Amino acid sequence: AQKVTQAQTEISVVEKEDVTLDCVYETRDTTYYLFWYKQPPSGELVFLIRRNSFDEQNEISGRYSWNFQKSTSSFNFTITASQVVDSAVYFCALSETQGGSEKLVFGKGTKLTVNP
Amino acid sequence: DAGITQSPRHKVTETGTPVTLRCHQTENHRYMYWYRQDPGHGLRLIHYSYGVKDTDKGEVSDGYSVSRSKTEDFLLTLESATSSQTSVYFCAIGKDRTTYEQYFGPGTRLTVT
């Protein structure tokens, strides 16, 4: 069965520091998708990125970047020059296909606190 | 933002009472999901639907039932609420099987006393 491990339960940094959130996954599927979601203190879940298993190119979006490595089954998320607004819980997720229905398996989340 | 609403947004109920949470979407997406979020557990899937009247169980389905009579509505029912069902419940929608992307509603905070 699919599994997602976010080993870092909580991380605390000072503003402008770079921070990397780790995500390690397990799957037997040859085709799969990986995701990151952000949950700010207000509670909503915000979709950040989707990456399919055939595309190992790193992606950058502003201060956010994602490093996908199939060899180590990892999909890590880096925030450069962190800001207080980046404080949130971040979830990594992995697609799971069962009986033709789409599902996502989520990690337990990493709580990031960025202090001024 | 995806058009997903959940009602109620907050509810306090007593043990043993039935509770129904509603998820409504305006996106005409095929897939709908109910999750619960608890400290230390992340998001866990309760039930999901892949079409009208087509539903299936997720990881933590005991004590919950669902119904989907229309594309836009997905109901989650706790037949007899227990304190262990105190949680934040999120509904999500998914468009198709090509992307697996899911978009979440604002959540419902349920407290069972």
Interface residues (C-beta under 8 A of the other chain):
Chain A: Y33 F35 Y37 G43 E44 L45 F47 R50 F91 S95 T97 G99 G100 S101 E102 K103 L104 F106 G107 K108 G109
Chain B: Y31 Y33 G40 H41 G42 L43 R44 L45 Y48 Y50 D56 G58 V88 F90 A92 G94 R97 T99 Y100 E101 Q102 Y103 F104 P106 G107
